[in-house]
Amino acid sequence: MKLAPPVPTGVMAPVADSLVDAWETSGGPAGSQGPAGAMTRERKQEQLELVSAPFAEAQELLGALVRGWLDADRLAGTFGARTVALGTYPLRSSSSLVHSERYLAMSRRYGITLKEQLTCGFHIHVSVESEEEAVAVIDRIRIWLPLLLALGANSPYWQGADSGYSSYRYQVWRRWPTAGPTDIFSSAAAYRAHVETLLHCEVLLDPAMVYFDARVSAAHPTVEIRVADVCLDAEDAAAIAALVRALVETAARQWAAGHPAPSCPTEVLRLASWKASSAGVHGPLLHPLENRPCGYAEAVAALLVHARAALEDYGDLDLVREALKRIGMAGTGADAQRRSLRRSGNLREVLFDAVQRTHLYSLSEFAAEAQPAAGEPDTPLNGAGQGP
C-alpha cells in the first residue's frame, strides 16, 4: 500500500519552537550565521524569523534569501508544514504565543495588540561608520520610506477578508506605541535623549520596543529600515535591499557634504505612509520631495534621480531600475494575491499559490556558495518576521 501525502489544509502550524530546535540540533547553533543566515523564533509559534549574513553584492543576497527560504521550507516539511512569505495570513485564524518571559510580559501589558500581532516585515540593515552618521541617515531617508512601503506591499487580506489595503500589515503594526515615522533628530545625542524619554514613560518594556520605521540598531553598527512587508518575490526583496543601501549611502554623503535633512512634517509622512499602505504601486502616492499627490512612475523617477550615483557606484542601477519597472507593471505581492483570488475565488487557493511563489526559485540556480564580504556588514536582511 502506498502512503499518500497529507492533504494541505491551509491551517497555520504552531511549530516554531520545534522547527528552530531541530535547526539548532542539525548544525545551526543559536545565533550563528552561515551564508544563508540564522533561523530564530519570533513572537508567535506560527512565525519564523530568518536573518541573513551580511553581503556586499545583491546577487549574493538573493542567493542567500532563496537558500534560507528553501532550508526553512524543507525543515518545516518534517513537521507537516510549509513556509510562506506573506505580510499577513489571509485566512481566518488565531495564533499561539512563544512562551518566553518577554513575550508573556508583552501579552500582559498590550493585550489584544499582541494577541492579533501575527505580521511579517522586511527589515534591512545597512552598515554605517558611527552613531552620528546613523542618525543623520535616518533624518535624510525618512521622506523616502513611504515609497519603500508601497514597493514591498504584500498583505491585502486579514482574517478572511480583503482589508482594502495593499499593506494591511503596516496598519496593524502601527498599533504599537512607537511604530511609524519620526521627527528629525539632528544628532545622536538627541536621538538617545528621545529614546530615553520614551523609556522613562514606562509604556515600553525595553529599548527593543522602539519600533520606528527606521532606527539605529542596538545590536549592530547599522541603520535598520523596517517599513516594508516581507516580499513574496525574492528578486523584489534583493532589489529593495539594494535600493535601501543606495538611499543610506546617498544620505550619508549628503550629511558629510553639509546638506541639511529635507524638511517634512511627521504628520505629512504619516499621511504618505497611509497612502502607500492603501494604494501600493497602483494608486495615488505622495511625492517624496513635494508633498503632493502623484503616481508611481513620478515617485520612482524622483527616487532614481536621487539615488542614481550610489546605485551606479554599487553596480546596482540596472538591477534596481529593472525591478522598479517590473513591480510597476506586475505589481507587488499584494497584487499577486488579489490576482490569485480573482482566478480561484478562494482564499485558501491564494495561500497555496503564495507558497508556490515563495519557493519559485530552484536552489540549483544559486549553486555557487555566496560568502559574506570582508569588512563591515552592508545589507544583512531579516526577511521572515518582525524584529524582536
Secondary structure, DSSP 8 states (H G I E B T S, - for coil): ---------------HHHHHHHHHHTT--TT--BTTBEEEE-SBTT-EEEE----SSHHHHHHHHHHHHHHHHHHHHTTT------SS--SS----B---HHHHHHHHHHTHHHHT----EEEEEEE-S-HHHHHHHHHHHGGGHHHHHHHT--B-EETTEE-S-SBHHHHHHTTSTT-B------SHHHHHHHHHHHHHTT-SSSGGG--BSEEE-SSSSEEEEEEEE--SSHHHHHHHHHHHHHHHHHHHHHHHTT-------HHHHHHHHHHHHHHTTSS-EE-TTT-SEE-HHHHHHHHHHHHHHHHHHHT-HHHHHHHHHHHHHH--HHHHHHHHHHHHS-HHHHHHHHHHHHT-S-GGGG-S-----SSS-S--EE-SS---
